[in-house]
């Protein structure tokens, strides 16, 4: 369920989710085309808008980590 939410709603912020849970990138999440269509049909705002206008103080308490540019062990 988390992966479906991230894929449909988080836009460019999904990289932060996958950085903290890289194993979830391989999880099958099924067909999300109807969910994406719902978002488009209802002209839903972006996650960036949500972070800037609604949850604007989140990053002052919980800073976003730097994006991963390299993966490995």
CHARMM-style PDB file with segment names, atoms N, HN, CA, C and O in Angstrom:
ATOM      1  N   UNK     1       0.813  -1.201   0.000  1.00  0.00      PROA
ATOM      2  CA  UNK     1       0.000   0.000   0.000  1.00  0.00      PROA
ATOM      3  C   UNK     1       0.853   1.260   0.000  1.00  0.00      PROA
ATOM      4  O   UNK     1       0.532   2.219  -0.702  1.00  0.00      PROA
ATOM      5  N   UNK     2       1.931   1.275   0.773  1.00  0.00      PROA
ATOM      6  HN  UNK     2       2.192   0.496   1.343  1.00  0.00      PROA
ATOM      7  CA  UNK     2       2.804   2.447   0.790  1.00  0.00      PROA
ATOM      8  C   UNK     2       3.331   2.750  -0.605  1.00  0.00      PROA
ATOM      9  O   UNK     2       3.350   3.905  -1.032  1.00  0.00      PROA
ATOM     10  N   UNK     3       3.751   1.727  -1.300  1.00  0.00      PROA
ATOM     11  HN  UNK     3       3.735   0.789  -0.952  1.00  0.00      PROA
ATOM     12  CA  UNK     3       4.352   1.934  -2.621  1.00  0.00      PROA
ATOM     13  C   UNK     3       3.316   2.504  -3.589  1.00  0.00      PROA
ATOM     14  O   UNK     3       3.651   3.360  -4.408  1.00  0.00      PROA
ATOM     15  N   UNK     4       2.078   2.049  -3.512  1.00  0.00      PROA
ATOM     16  HN  UNK     4       1.806   1.354  -2.847  1.00  0.00      PROA
ATOM     17  CA  UNK     4       1.032   2.612  -4.373  1.00  0.00      PROA
ATOM     18  C   UNK     4       0.822   4.089  -4.078  1.00  0.00      PROA
ATOM     19  O   UNK     4       0.714   4.901  -4.997  1.00  0.00      PROA
ATOM     20  N   UNK     5       0.764   4.435  -2.807  1.00  0.00      PROA
ATOM     21  HN  UNK     5       0.852   3.775  -2.060  1.00  0.00      PROA
ATOM     22  CA  UNK     5       0.594   5.837  -2.415  1.00  0.00      PROA
ATOM     23  C   UNK     5       1.761   6.667  -2.934  1.00  0.00      PROA
ATOM     24  O   UNK     5       1.566   7.739  -3.506  1.00  0.00      PROA
ATOM     25  N   UNK     6       2.961   6.169  -2.732  1.00  0.00      PROA
ATOM     26  HN  UNK     6       3.120   5.298  -2.267  1.00  0.00      PROA
ATOM     27  CA  UNK     6       4.163   6.886  -3.169  1.00  0.00      PROA
ATOM     28  C   UNK     6       4.155   7.067  -4.682  1.00  0.00      PROA
ATOM     29  O   UNK     6       4.435   8.162  -5.171  1.00  0.00      PROA
ATOM     30  N   UNK     7       3.844   6.033  -5.417  1.00  0.00      PROA
ATOM     31  HN  UNK     7       3.616   5.144  -5.020  1.00  0.00      PROA
ATOM     32  CA  UNK     7       3.866   6.098  -6.879  1.00  0.00      PROA
ATOM     33  C   UNK     7       2.785   7.020  -7.448  1.00  0.00      PROA
ATOM     34  O   UNK     7       2.993   7.645  -8.488  1.00  0.00      PROA
ATOM     35  N   UNK     8       1.651   7.108  -6.784  1.00  0.00      PROA
ATOM     36  HN  UNK     8       1.483   6.601  -5.939  1.00  0.00      PROA
ATOM     37  CA  UNK     8       0.559   7.929  -7.298  1.00  0.00      PROA
ATOM     38  C   UNK     8       0.673   9.383  -6.854  1.00  0.00      PROA
ATOM     39  O   UNK     8       0.419  10.292  -7.644  1.00  0.00      PROA
ATOM     40  N   UNK     9       1.049   9.610  -5.609  1.00  0.00      PROA
ATOM     41  HN  UNK     9       1.256   8.871  -4.967  1.00  0.00      PROA
ATOM     42  CA  UNK     9       0.918  10.944  -5.036  1.00  0.00      PROA
ATOM     43  C   UNK     9       2.217  11.697  -4.771  1.00  0.00      PROA
ATOM     44  O   UNK     9       2.193  12.927  -4.753  1.00  0.00      PROA
ATOM     45  N   UNK    10       3.325  11.040  -4.571  1.00  0.00      PROA
ATOM     46  HN  UNK    10       3.344  10.041  -4.586  1.00  0.00      PROA
ATOM     47  CA  UNK    10       4.520  11.712  -4.063  1.00  0.00      PROA
ATOM     48  C   UNK    10       5.371  12.391  -5.121  1.00  0.00      PROA
ATOM     49  O   UNK    10       6.290  13.130  -4.767  1.00  0.00      PROA
ATOM     50  N   UNK    11       5.113  12.179  -6.378  1.00  0.00      PROA
ATOM     51  HN  UNK    11       4.367  11.579  -6.665  1.00  0.00      PROA
ATOM     52  CA  UNK    11       5.862  12.835  -7.454  1.00  0.00      PROA
ATOM     53  C   UNK    11       7.374  12.689  -7.236  1.00  0.00      PROA
ATOM     54  O   UNK    11       7.868  11.584  -7.012  1.00  0.00      PROA
ATOM     55  N   UNK    12       8.096  13.795  -7.302  1.00  0.00      PROA
ATOM     56  HN  UNK    12       7.695  14.693  -7.484  1.00  0.00      PROA
ATOM     57  CA  UNK    12       9.561  13.718  -7.162  1.00  0.00      PROA
ATOM     58  C   UNK    12      10.009  13.396  -5.742  1.00  0.00      PROA
ATOM     59  O   UNK    12      11.182  13.092  -5.528  1.00  0.00      PROA
ATOM     60  N   UNK    13       9.110  13.455  -4.774  1.00  0.00      PROA
ATOM     61  HN  UNK    13       8.156  13.702  -4.948  1.00  0.00      PROA
ATOM     62  CA  UNK    13       9.465  13.135  -3.403  1.00  0.00      PROA
ATOM     63  C   UNK    13       9.565  11.624  -3.166  1.00  0.00      PROA
ATOM     64  O   UNK    13      10.034  11.186  -2.116  1.00  0.00      PROA
ATOM     65  N   UNK    14       9.125  10.839  -4.138  1.00  0.00      PROA
ATOM     66  HN  UNK    14       8.743  11.195  -4.991  1.00  0.00      PROA
ATOM     67  CA  UNK    14       9.201   9.392  -3.954  1.00  0.00      PROA
ATOM     68  C   UNK    14      10.641   8.909  -3.820  1.00  0.00      PROA
ATOM     69  O   UNK    14      10.878   7.843  -3.251  1.00  0.00      PROA
ATOM     70  N   UNK    15      11.598   9.664  -4.327  1.00  0.00      PROA
ATOM     71  HN  UNK    15      11.405  10.529  -4.789  1.00  0.00      PROA
ATOM     72  CA  UNK    15      13.005   9.297  -4.186  1.00  0.00      PROA
ATOM     73  C   UNK    15      13.414   9.215  -2.715  1.00  0.00      PROA
ATOM     74  O   UNK    15      14.237   8.379  -2.342  1.00  0.00      PROA
ATOM     75  N   UNK    16      12.842  10.078  -1.890  1.00  0.00      PROA
ATOM     76  HN  UNK    16      12.174  10.757  -2.193  1.00  0.00      PROA
ATOM     77  CA  UNK    16      13.157  10.052  -0.456  1.00  0.00      PROA
ATOM     78  C   UNK    16      12.611   8.778   0.200  1.00  0.00      PROA
ATOM     79  O   UNK    16      13.260   8.192   1.067  1.00  0.00      PROA
ATOM     80  N   UNK    17      11.441   8.366  -0.214  1.00  0.00      PROA
ATOM     81  HN  UNK    17      10.914   8.842  -0.919  1.00  0.00      PROA
ATOM     82  CA  UNK    17      10.869   7.122   0.310  1.00  0.00      PROA
ATOM     83  C   UNK    17      11.746   5.940  -0.068  1.00  0.00      PROA
ATOM     84  O   UNK    17      12.092   5.118   0.781  1.00  0.00      PROA
ATOM     85  N   UNK    18      12.101   5.857  -1.338  1.00  0.00      PROA
ATOM     86  HN  UNK    18      11.820   6.524  -2.028  1.00  0.00      PROA
ATOM     87  CA  UNK    18      12.908   4.724  -1.798  1.00  0.00      PROA
ATOM     88  C   UNK    18      14.317   4.746  -1.224  1.00  0.00      PROA
ATOM     89  O   UNK    18      14.936   3.694  -1.067  1.00  0.00      PROA
ATOM     90  N   UNK    19      14.829   5.923  -0.911  1.00  0.00      PROA
ATOM     91  HN  UNK    19      14.326   6.778  -1.038  1.00  0.00      PROA
ATOM     92  CA  UNK    19      16.146   5.997  -0.278  1.00  0.00      PROA
ATOM     93  C   UNK    19      16.110   5.393   1.118  1.00  0.00      PROA
ATOM     94  O   UNK    19      17.081   4.778   1.559  1.00  0.00      PROA
ATOM     95  N   UNK    20      14.992   5.569   1.812  1.00  0.00      PROA
ATOM     96  HN  UNK    20      14.204   6.069   1.453  1.00  0.00      PROA
ATOM     97  CA  UNK    20      14.887   5.017   3.168  1.00  0.00      PROA
ATOM     98  C   UNK    20      14.425   3.568   3.173  1.00  0.00      PROA
ATOM     99  O   UNK    20      14.620   2.858   4.160  1.00  0.00      PROA
ATOM    100  N   UNK    21      13.817   3.123   2.081  1.00  0.00      PROA
ATOM    101  HN  UNK    21      13.660   3.699   1.279  1.00  0.00      PROA
ATOM    102  CA  UNK    21      13.329   1.743   1.980  1.00  0.00      PROA
ATOM    103  C   UNK    21      13.644   1.184   0.594  1.00  0.00      PROA
ATOM    104  O   UNK    21      12.726   0.918  -0.183  1.00  0.00      PROA
ATOM    105  N   UNK    22      14.919   1.003   0.273  1.00  0.00      PROA
ATOM    106  HN  UNK    22      15.664   1.219   0.904  1.00  0.00      PROA
ATOM    107  CA  UNK    22      15.280   0.586  -1.086  1.00  0.00      PROA
ATOM    108  C   UNK    22      14.699  -0.773  -1.488  1.00  0.00      PROA
ATOM    109  O   UNK    22      14.476  -1.027  -2.672  1.00  0.00      PROA
ATOM    110  N   UNK    23      14.462  -1.622  -0.528  1.00  0.00      PROA
ATOM    111  HN  UNK    23      14.643  -1.415   0.433  1.00  0.00      PROA
ATOM    112  CA  UNK    23      13.897  -2.942  -0.848  1.00  0.00      PROA
ATOM    113  C   UNK    23      12.486  -2.837  -1.413  1.00  0.00      PROA
ATOM    114  O   UNK    23      12.029  -3.757  -2.091  1.00  0.00      PROA
ATOM    115  N   UNK    24      11.795  -1.747  -1.150  1.00  0.00      PROA
ATOM    116  HN  UNK    24      12.167  -1.000  -0.599  1.00  0.00      PROA
ATOM    117  CA  UNK    24      10.416  -1.604  -1.614  1.00  0.00      PROA
ATOM    118  C   UNK    24      10.323  -1.320  -3.112  1.00  0.00      PROA
ATOM    119  O   UNK    24       9.250  -1.462  -3.698  1.00  0.00      PROA
ATOM    120  N   UNK    25      11.430  -0.920  -3.739  1.00  0.00      PROA
ATOM    121  HN  UNK    25      12.302  -0.805  -3.262  1.00  0.00      PROA
ATOM    122  CA  UNK    25      11.407  -0.669  -5.179  1.00  0.00      PROA
ATOM    123  C   UNK    25      11.096  -1.927  -5.967  1.00  0.00      PROA
ATOM    124  O   UNK    25      10.571  -1.844  -7.077  1.00  0.00      PROA
ATOM    125  N   UNK    26      11.405  -3.081  -5.419  1.00  0.00      PROA
ATOM    126  HN  UNK    26      11.831  -3.148  -4.516  1.00  0.00      PROA
ATOM    127  CA  UNK    26      11.178  -4.336  -6.131  1.00  0.00      PROA
ATOM    128  C   UNK    26       9.800  -4.927  -5.847  1.00  0.00      PROA
ATOM    129  O   UNK    26       9.437  -5.944  -6.438  1.00  0.00      PROA
ATOM    130  N   UNK    27       9.034  -4.316  -4.960  1.00  0.00      PROA
ATOM    131  HN  UNK    27       9.329  -3.490  -4.479  1.00  0.00      PROA
ATOM    132  CA  UNK    27       7.718  -4.850  -4.612  1.00  0.00      PROA
ATOM    133  C   UNK    27       6.702  -4.581  -5.723  1.00  0.00      PROA
ATOM    134  O   UNK    27       6.620  -3.462  -6.230  1.00  0.00      PROA
ATOM    135  N   UNK    28       5.937  -5.589  -6.098  1.00  0.00      PROA
ATOM    136  HN  UNK    28       6.004  -6.498  -5.686  1.00  0.00      PROA
ATOM    137  CA  UNK    28       4.887  -5.347  -7.096  1.00  0.00      PROA
ATOM    138  C   UNK    28       3.736  -4.570  -6.449  1.00  0.00      PROA
ATOM    139  O   UNK    28       3.303  -4.909  -5.348  1.00  0.00      PROA
ATOM    140  N   UNK    29       3.248  -3.543  -7.120  1.00  0.00      PROA
ATOM    141  HN  UNK    29       3.600  -3.268  -8.015  1.00  0.00      PROA
ATOM    142  CA  UNK    29       2.164  -2.753  -6.539  1.00  0.00      PROA
ATOM    143  C   UNK    29       0.904  -2.767  -7.393  1.00  0.00      PROA
ATOM    144  O   UNK    29      -0.068  -2.079  -7.080  1.00  0.00      PROA
ATOM    145  N   UNK    30       0.917  -3.538  -8.459  1.00  0.00      PROA
ATOM    146  HN  UNK    30       1.706  -4.096  -8.713  1.00  0.00      PROA
ATOM    147  CA  UNK    30      -0.281  -3.701  -9.262  1.00  0.00      PROA
ATOM    148  C   UNK    30      -0.560  -2.523 -10.180  1.00  0.00      PROA
ATOM    149  O   UNK    30       0.274  -1.636 -10.361  1.00  0.00      PROA
ATOM    150  N   UNK    31      -1.737  -2.540 -10.745  1.00  0.00      PROA
ATOM    151  HN  UNK    31      -2.415  -3.261 -10.599  1.00  0.00      PROA
ATOM    152  CA  UNK    31      -2.158  -1.523 -11.708  1.00  0.00      PROA
ATOM    153  C   UNK    31      -2.643  -0.281 -10.956  1.00  0.00      PROA
ATOM    154  O   UNK    31      -3.619  -0.343 -10.208  1.00  0.00      PROA
ATOM    155  N   UNK    32      -1.966   0.830 -11.157  1.00  0.00      PROA
ATOM    156  HN  UNK    32      -1.173   0.881 -11.765  1.00  0.00      PROA
ATOM    157  CA  UNK    32      -2.342   2.076 -10.482  1.00  0.00      PROA
ATOM    158  C   UNK    32      -2.903   3.104 -11.471  1.00  0.00      PROA
ATOM    159  O   UNK    32      -3.031   4.284 -11.143  1.00  0.00      PROA
ATOM    160  N   UNK    33      -3.232   2.653 -12.666  1.00  0.00      PROA
ATOM    161  HN  UNK    33      -3.128   1.695 -12.932  1.00  0.00      PROA
ATOM    162  CA  UNK    33      -3.704   3.581 -13.698  1.00  0.00      PROA
ATOM    163  C   UNK    33      -5.003   4.282 -13.289  1.00  0.00      PROA
ATOM    164  O   UNK    33      -5.175   5.465 -13.585  1.00  0.00      PROA
ATOM    165  N   UNK    34      -5.910   3.584 -12.623  1.00  0.00      PROA
ATOM    166  HN  UNK    34      -5.770   2.624 -12.383  1.00  0.00      PROA
ATOM    167  CA  UNK    34      -7.155   4.222 -12.184  1.00  0.00      PROA
ATOM    168  C   UNK    34      -6.888   5.274 -11.120  1.00  0.00      PROA
ATOM    169  O   UNK    34      -7.536   6.321 -11.100  1.00  0.00      PROA
ATOM    170  N   UNK    35      -5.943   5.000 -10.241  1.00  0.00      PROA
ATOM    171  HN  UNK    35      -5.417   4.150 -10.257  1.00  0.00      PROA
ATOM    172  CA  UNK    35      -5.599   5.976  -9.202  1.00  0.00      PROA
ATOM    173  C   UNK    35      -4.968   7.218  -9.823  1.00  0.00      PROA
ATOM    174  O   UNK    35      -5.276   8.341  -9.422  1.00  0.00      PROA
ATOM    175  N   UNK    36      -4.093   7.019 -10.792  1.00  0.00      PROA
ATOM    176  HN  UNK    36      -3.843   6.107 -11.118  1.00  0.00      PROA
ATOM    177  CA  UNK    36      -3.474   8.162 -11.470  1.00  0.00      PROA
ATOM    178  C   UNK    36      -4.511   8.952 -12.262  1.00  0.00      PROA
ATOM    179  O   UNK    36      -4.458  10.181 -12.315  1.00  0.00      PROA
ATOM    180  N   UNK    37      -5.448   8.244 -12.872  1.00  0.00      PROA
ATOM    181  HN  UNK    37      -5.492   7.246 -12.829  1.00  0.00      PROA
ATOM    182  CA  UNK    37      -6.525   8.902 -13.611  1.00  0.00      PROA
ATOM    183  C   UNK    37      -7.400   9.715 -12.665  1.00  0.00      PROA
ATOM    184  O   UNK    37      -7.802  10.828 -13.005  1.00  0.00      PROA
ATOM    185  N   UNK    38      -7.700   9.184 -11.491  1.00  0.00      PROA
ATOM    186  HN  UNK    38      -7.374   8.280 -11.214  1.00  0.00      PROA
ATOM    187  CA  UNK    38      -8.475   9.921 -10.490  1.00  0.00      PROA
ATOM    188  C   UNK    38      -7.764  11.225 -10.146  1.00  0.00      PROA
ATOM    189  O   UNK    38      -8.382  12.289 -10.110  1.00  0.00      PROA
ATOM    190  N   UNK    39      -6.477  11.133  -9.899  1.00  0.00      PROA
ATOM    191  HN  UNK    39      -5.975  10.269  -9.928  1.00  0.00      PROA
ATOM    192  CA  UNK    39      -5.701  12.326  -9.555  1.00  0.00      PROA
ATOM    193  C   UNK    39      -5.756  13.355 -10.674  1.00  0.00      PROA
ATOM    194  O   UNK    39      -5.933  14.548 -10.428  1.00  0.00      PROA
ATOM    195  N   UNK    40      -5.605  12.885 -11.892  1.00  0.00      PROA
ATOM    196  HN  UNK    40      -5.462  11.916 -12.092  1.00  0.00      PROA
ATOM    197  CA  UNK    40      -5.636  13.784 -13.040  1.00  0.00      PROA
ATOM    198  C   UNK    40      -7.037  14.375 -13.251  1.00  0.00      PROA
ATOM    199  O   UNK    40      -7.177  15.580 -13.464  1.00  0.00      PROA
ATOM    200  N   UNK    41      -8.062  13.535 -13.193  1.00  0.00      PROA
ATOM    201  HN  UNK    41      -7.948  12.556 -13.020  1.00  0.00      PROA
ATOM    202  CA  UNK    41      -9.444  13.987 -13.419  1.00  0.00      PROA
ATOM    203  C   UNK    41      -9.897  15.015 -12.388  1.00  0.00      PROA
ATOM    204  O   UNK    41     -10.714  15.885 -12.691  1.00  0.00      PROA
ATOM    205  N   UNK    42      -9.373  14.915 -11.185  1.00  0.00      PROA
ATOM    206  HN  UNK    42      -8.710  14.208 -10.939  1.00  0.00      PROA
ATOM    207  CA  UNK    42      -9.776  15.826 -10.113  1.00  0.00      PROA
ATOM    208  C   UNK    42      -8.807  17.004  -9.935  1.00  0.00      PROA
ATOM    209  O   UNK    42      -8.913  17.773  -8.980  1.00  0.00      PROA
ATOM    210  N   UNK    43      -7.873  17.123 -10.866  1.00  0.00      PROA
ATOM    211  HN  UNK    43      -7.788  16.498 -11.642  1.00  0.00      PROA
ATOM    212  CA  UNK    43      -6.902  18.228 -10.834  1.00  0.00      PROA
ATOM    213  C   UNK    43      -6.256  18.379  -9.458  1.00  0.00      PROA
ATOM    214  O   UNK    43      -6.150  19.482  -8.921  1.00  0.00      PROA
ATOM    215  N   UNK    44      -5.833  17.265  -8.910  1.00  0.00      PROA
ATOM    216  HN  UNK    44      -5.918  16.369  -9.346  1.00  0.00      PROA
ATOM    217  CA  UNK    44      -5.200  17.290  -7.588  1.00  0.00      PROA
ATOM    218  C   UNK    44      -3.868  18.028  -7.660  1.00  0.00      PROA
ATOM    219  O   UNK    44      -3.139  17.942  -8.648  1.00  0.00      PROA
ATOM    220  N   UNK    45      -3.581  18.735  -6.615  1.00  0.00      PROA
ATOM    221  HN  UNK    45      -4.173  18.805  -5.812  1.00  0.00      PROA
ATOM    222  CA  UNK    45      -2.323  19.483  -6.544  1.00  0.00      PROA
ATOM    223  C   UNK    45      -1.159  18.512  -6.348  1.00  0.00      PROA
ATOM    224  O   UNK    45      -1.345  17.356  -5.969  1.00  0.00      PROA
ATOM    225  N   UNK    46       0.026  19.009  -6.613  1.00  0.00      PROA
ATOM    226  HN  UNK    46       0.178  19.948  -6.921  1.00  0.00      PROA
ATOM    227  CA  UNK    46       1.218  18.176  -6.507  1.00  0.00      PROA
ATOM    228  C   UNK    46       1.621  17.973  -5.054  1.00  0.00      PROA
ATOM    229  O   UNK    46       1.178  18.696  -4.162  1.00  0.00      PROA
ATOM    230  N   UNK    47       2.458  16.989  -4.838  1.00  0.00      PROA
ATOM    231  HN  UNK    47       2.818  16.401  -5.563  1.00  0.00      PROA
ATOM    232  CA  UNK    47       2.977  16.759  -3.491  1.00  0.00      PROA
ATOM    233  C   UNK    47       3.891  17.906  -3.082  1.00  0.00      PROA
ATOM    234  O   UNK    47       3.967  18.261  -1.905  1.00  0.00      PROA
ATOM    235  N   UNK    48       4.583  18.480  -4.056  1.00  0.00      PROA
ATOM    236  HN  UNK    48       4.521  18.191  -5.011  1.00  0.00      PROA
ATOM    237  CA  UNK    48       5.424  19.637  -3.765  1.00  0.00      PROA
ATOM    238  C   UNK    48       4.565  20.781  -3.227  1.00  0.00      PROA
ATOM    239  O   UNK    48       4.959  21.450  -2.272  1.00  0.00      PROA
ATOM    240  N   UNK    49       3.406  21.012  -3.825  1.00  0.00      PROA
ATOM    241  HN  UNK    49       3.086  20.468  -4.601  1.00  0.00      PROA
ATOM    242  CA  UNK    49       2.488  22.039  -3.327  1.00  0.00      PROA
ATOM    243  C   UNK    49       2.100  21.733  -1.884  1.00  0.00      PROA
ATOM    244  O   UNK    49       2.104  22.624  -1.036  1.00  0.00      PROA
ATOM    245  N   UNK    50       1.769  20.482  -1.608  1.00  0.00      PROA
ATOM    246  HN  UNK    50       1.767  19.757  -2.297  1.00  0.00      PROA
ATOM    247  CA  UNK    50       1.400  20.079  -0.250  1.00  0.00      PROA
ATOM    248  C   UNK    50       2.535  20.372   0.727  1.00  0.00      PROA
ATOM    249  O   UNK    50       2.309  20.921   1.806  1.00  0.00      PROA
ATOM    250  N   UNK    51       3.746  20.007   0.346  1.00  0.00      PROA
ATOM    251  HN  UNK    51       3.930  19.561  -0.530  1.00  0.00      PROA
ATOM    252  CA  UNK    51       4.888  20.218   1.237  1.00  0.00      PROA
ATOM    253  C   UNK    51       5.172  21.709   1.455  1.00  0.00      PROA
ATOM    254  O   UNK    51       5.598  22.101   2.541  1.00  0.00      PROA
ATOM    255  N   UNK    52       4.945  22.530   0.448  1.00  0.00      PROA
ATOM    256  HN  UNK    52       4.599  22.211  -0.435  1.00  0.00      PROA
ATOM    257  CA  UNK    52       5.237  23.965   0.567  1.00  0.00      PROA
ATOM    258  C   UNK    52       4.109  24.764   1.209  1.00  0.00      PROA
ATOM    259  O   UNK    52       4.369  25.744   1.908  1.00  0.00      PROA
ATOM    260  N   UNK    53       2.867  24.362   0.983  1.00  0.00      PROA
ATOM    261  HN  UNK    53       2.656  23.566   0.415  1.00  0.00      PROA
ATOM    262  CA  UNK    53       1.728  25.158   1.452  1.00  0.00      PROA
ATOM    263  C   UNK    53       1.054  24.605   2.708  1.00  0.00      PROA
ATOM    264  O   UNK    53       0.544  25.377   3.520  1.00  0.00      PROA
ATOM    265  N   UNK    54       1.045  23.321   2.874  1.00  0.00      PROA
ATOM    266  HN  UNK    54       1.460  22.694   2.214  1.00  0.00      PROA
ATOM    267  CA  UNK    54       0.338  22.704   4.004  1.00  0.00      PROA
ATOM    268  C   UNK    54       1.320  22.225   5.072  1.00  0.00      PROA
ATOM    269  O   UNK    54       1.177  22.559   6.248  1.00  0.00      PROA
ATOM    270  N   UNK    55       2.296  21.457   4.665  1.00  0.00      PROA
ATOM    271  HN  UNK    55       2.412  21.186   3.710  1.00  0.00      PROA
ATOM    272  CA  UNK    55       3.253  20.873   5.611  1.00  0.00      PROA
ATOM    273  C   UNK    55       4.581  21.617   5.553  1.00  0.00      PROA
ATOM    274  O   UNK    55       5.644  21.003   5.649  1.00  0.00      PROA
ATOM    275  N   UNK    56       4.524  22.927   5.399  1.00  0.00      PROA
ATOM    276  HN  UNK    56       3.660  23.426   5.321  1.00  0.00      PROA
ATOM    277  CA  UNK    56       5.717  23.747   5.195  1.00  0.00      PROA
ATOM    278  C   UNK    56       6.732  23.665   6.324  1.00  0.00      PROA
ATOM    279  O   UNK    56       7.917  23.908   6.100  1.00  0.00      PROA
ATOM    280  N   UNK    57       6.297  23.329   7.526  1.00  0.00      PROA
ATOM    281  HN  UNK    57       5.334  23.131   7.708  1.00  0.00      PROA
ATOM    282  CA  UNK    57       7.236  23.284   8.652  1.00  0.00      PROA
ATOM    283  C   UNK    57       7.797  21.885   8.926  1.00  0.00      PROA
ATOM    284  O   UNK    57       8.627  21.716   9.818  1.00  0.00      PROA
ATOM    285  N   UNK    58       7.358  20.910   8.181  1.00  0.00      PROA
ATOM    286  HN  UNK    58       6.684  21.048   7.456  1.00  0.00      PROA
ATOM    287  CA  UNK    58       7.834  19.532   8.376  1.00  0.00      PROA
ATOM    288  C   UNK    58       9.351  19.460   8.248  1.00  0.00      PROA
ATOM    289  O   UNK    58      10.013  18.854   9.091  1.00  0.00      PROA
ATOM    290  N   UNK    59       9.907  20.069   7.210  1.00  0.00      PROA
ATOM    291  HN  UNK    59       9.370  20.562   6.526  1.00  0.00      PROA
ATOM    292  CA  UNK    59      11.346  19.939   6.981  1.00  0.00      PROA
ATOM    293  C   UNK    59      12.181  20.674   8.025  1.00  0.00      PROA
ATOM    294  O   UNK    59      13.370  20.391   8.169  1.00  0.00      PROA
ATOM    295  N   UNK    60      11.585  21.604   8.748  1.00  0.00      PROA
ATOM    296  HN  UNK    60      10.619  21.834   8.631  1.00  0.00      PROA
ATOM    297  CA  UNK    60      12.342  22.247   9.828  1.00  0.00      PROA
ATOM    298  C   UNK    60      12.478  21.301  11.027  1.00  0.00      PROA
ATOM    299  O   UNK    60      13.424  21.419  11.807  1.00  0.00      PROA
ATOM    300  N   UNK    61      11.539  20.366  11.173  1.00  0.00      PROA
ATOM    301  HN  UNK    61      10.771  20.270  10.539  1.00  0.00      PROA
ATOM    302  CA  UNK    61      11.598  19.372  12.251  1.00  0.00      PROA
ATOM    303  C   UNK    61      12.221  18.057  11.783  1.00  0.00      PROA
ATOM    304  O   UNK    61      12.919  17.380  12.537  1.00  0.00      PROA
ATOM    305  N   UNK    62      11.957  17.718  10.541  1.00  0.00      PROA
ATOM    306  HN  UNK    62      11.390  18.268   9.929  1.00  0.00      PROA
ATOM    307  CA  UNK    62      12.450  16.467   9.949  1.00  0.00      PROA
ATOM    308  C   UNK    62      13.059  16.788   8.588  1.00  0.00      PROA
ATOM    309  O   UNK    62      12.388  16.649   7.565  1.00  0.00      PROA
ATOM    310  N   UNK    63      14.313  17.214   8.562  1.00  0.00      PROA
ATOM    311  HN  UNK    63      14.858  17.327   9.393  1.00  0.00      PROA
ATOM    312  CA  UNK    63      14.930  17.605   7.281  1.00  0.00      PROA
ATOM    313  C   UNK    63      14.959  16.443   6.292  1.00  0.00      PROA
ATOM    314  O   UNK    63      15.126  15.283   6.670  1.00  0.00      PROA
ATOM    315  N   UNK    64      14.793  16.785   5.028  1.00  0.00      PROA
ATOM    316  HN  UNK    64      14.657  17.727   4.721  1.00  0.00      PROA
ATOM    317  CA  UNK    64      14.872  15.771   3.988  1.00  0.00      PROA
ATOM    318  C   UNK    64      16.317  15.323   3.844  1.00  0.00      PROA
ATOM    319  O   UNK    64      17.226  16.152   3.846  1.00  0.00      PROA
ATOM    320  N   UNK    65      16.535  14.025   3.719  1.00  0.00      PROA
ATOM    321  HN  UNK    65      15.795  13.352   3.717  1.00  0.00      PROA
ATOM    322  CA  UNK    65      17.911  13.548   3.541  1.00  0.00      PROA
ATOM    323  C   UNK    65      18.405  13.891   2.146  1.00  0.00      PROA
ATOM    324  O   UNK    65      17.601  14.131   1.245  1.00  0.00      PROA
ATOM    325  N   UNK    66      19.713  13.916   1.957  1.00  0.00      PROA
ATOM    326  HN  UNK    66      20.367  13.721   2.688  1.00  0.00      PROA
ATOM    327  CA  UNK    66      20.211  14.137   0.596  1.00  0.00      PROA
ATOM    328  C   UNK    66      19.803  12.965  -0.295  1.00  0.00      PROA
ATOM    329  O   UNK    66      19.698  11.827   0.163  1.00  0.00      PROA
ATOM    330  N   UNK    67      19.579  13.259  -1.554  1.00  0.00      PROA
ATOM    331  HN  UNK    67      19.665  14.183  -1.926  1.00  0.00      PROA
ATOM    332  CA  UNK    67      19.207  12.183  -2.487  1.00  0.00      PROA
ATOM    333  C   UNK    67      20.388  11.282  -2.711  1.00  0.00      PROA
ATOM    334  O   UNK    67      21.525  11.741  -2.818  1.00  0.00      PROA
ATOM    335  N   UNK    68      20.117   9.986  -2.783  1.00  0.00      PROA
ATOM    336  HN  UNK    68      19.193   9.613  -2.696  1.00  0.00      PROA
ATOM    337  CA  UNK    68      21.179   9.014  -3.065  1.00  0.00      PROA
ATOM    338  C   UNK    68      21.583   9.135  -4.534  1.00  0.00      PROA
ATOM    339  O   UNK    68      20.735   9.164  -5.426  1.00  0.00      PROA
ATOM    340  N   UNK    69      22.856   9.202  -4.757  1.00  0.00      PROA
ATOM    341  HN  UNK    69      23.544   9.178  -4.032  1.00  0.00      PROA
ATOM    342  CA  UNK    69      23.345   9.197  -6.130  1.00  0.00      PROA
ATOM    343  C   UNK    69      24.067   7.894  -6.437  1.00  0.00      PROA
ATOM    344  O   UNK    69      24.269   7.560  -7.605  1.00  0.00      PROA
ATOM    345  N   UNK    70      24.457   7.155  -5.408  1.00  0.00      PROA
ATOM    346  HN  UNK    70      24.293   7.427  -4.460  1.00  0.00      PROA
ATOM    347  CA  UNK    70      25.137   5.875  -5.578  1.00  0.00      PROA
ATOM    348  C   UNK    70      24.480   4.826  -4.693  1.00  0.00      PROA
ATOM    349  O   UNK    70      24.038   5.117  -3.582  1.00  0.00      PROA
ATOM    350  N   UNK    71      24.425   3.607  -5.201  1.00  0.00      PROA
ATOM    351  HN  UNK    71      24.784   3.370  -6.104  1.00  0.00      PROA
ATOM    352  CA  UNK    71      23.906   2.487  -4.425  1.00  0.00      PROA
ATOM    353  C   UNK    71      24.987   1.404  -4.389  1.00  0.00      PROA
ATOM    354  O   UNK    71      25.779   1.274  -5.322  1.00  0.00      PROA
ATOM    355  N   UNK    72      25.010   0.666  -3.350  1.00  0.00      PROA
ATOM    356  HN  UNK    72      24.367   0.771  -2.592  1.00  0.00      PROA
ATOM    357  CA  UNK    72      25.965  -0.432  -3.261  1.00  0.00      PROA
ATOM    358  C   UNK    72      26.088  -0.935  -1.851  1.00  0.00      PROA
ATOM    359  O   UNK    72      25.421  -0.450  -0.937  1.00  0.00      PROA
ATOM    360  N   UNK    73      26.926  -1.888  -1.686  1.00  0.00      PROA
ATOM    361  HN  UNK    73      27.469  -2.282  -2.428  1.00  0.00      PROA
ATOM    362  CA  UNK    73      27.170  -2.466  -0.362  1.00  0.00      PROA
ATOM    363  C   UNK    73      28.644  -2.485  -0.092  1.00  0.00      PROA
ATOM    364  OT1 UNK    73      29.071  -2.934   0.972  1.00  0.00      PROA
TER     365      UNK     73
END
